[in-house]
Amino acid sequence: MAVIQISGDPVTNNITVDPTVANYHQGDLVQWEAVNGTSLTLSFTKNNNPLFDVQTINGTAGAGLVTAERRILAAAALGRYHYSLTVTIGTTTYTIPGCPEIVIG
């Protein structure tokens, strides 16, 4: 699966997550990337069903982008996992409260 790309438009204050719905399997590695980003926090909850070994994933900044990655638990329940994210790109901080999702099938 390709890296989930996060971008922001400081003129319109809009944020884009591509793909918005990402399809994975148990045990897959999920990666996120925000070009020109300096911080990234992803938060997951689904009726107490864990998707990863942690509920919050923090990105690592470097070389003009911020990245994050985590492996989906082998025992993760099948279904849809919405998540929220906060990312700083340039000087603008963007937040999505729970729209993007990962589908485990």
N, C-alpha and C positions, 0 to 999 in steps of 0.2 A: 504494500500500500504506500502511496506517495505521502510526503510530509503534508500535514495540515498547515496551510498558509494563513497567517493573520496579517491584515493590513488596515491602515487607518487613513482617512482623508481629513486633514486638519481644516480644510475650507468648509466642508459640510458637517464635520464632526461625526462622520459615519465610520463604522468598523465593518470589515468583511472577514468572515471565516470561510475558507474554501478547502474542502467541501464543508458545507453546513451540517450535512448528515454523512458520517464516515462509517463504512462497513468493515468490521473486523471479526476475527475469531478468537476464541479463548487461547491465550498464550502468545498472541501477536504483540509486536512492539509498536506503540503509537508515538509519533513524533510531531511536534509543533514547531513553527518557526515564524518570527516576526522580524522582517527586514527593518533596519534602523531602530529596532526596539532596545530598550534598556532594562525593562523588567516585565515579567509575565508570571501571573498566578492563575492556576486552574483549580477549580473546586468541584468535586463530584459527590453526589448523594443520590441514592435510589432506594428508598424504603429499607434502609440498612443493609442492602445487598452491595458488597464491595465489588468494584470493578478492578481497582489496583490495590497494592498493599498499603497505600496511604489515601486519604481523602483530598489532600491538597498537594499539588505539584507546583514547585517554584522553578522558573526558568533560570538559565545561566546566560549572562550577557557576555559578548565578546565579538570582535571583528565585524562590527556593524550590524549585528543581529542578536536576538535573544532566542534561545532554543530550550525545549523541554522534551523529555521522553520518559516513557514508562511502559513496562510490559503488563499486558492484561493478565489477570490471574487465570490459571488453568481451570479453576473451579468457579469462575465468574458465571452468574446466572445469565441465560440467554435473554435478550430483550434490548430495550432502548435506555440509554443512560444520558440524560441531559446534564450539561455542566455549565458553570458560569466561569467567566474569565475577566481578568483585569490586566491590561497591557499598557505600557508607556512606550509610545513611538514618537521619536523626536522629543518635543516638549509637551505633547498631549497625552493624557491618560484616558483610555477608553474602557468601558465596562459593559459586558453583556451578562444579564442576570440569570440566564438559563436556556438560551435558545439553541446553541449548537448541540449536537448529540452524536454519540457513538452507538452504533447498533451491533450487538453481538449475535451472530447467527451461526 
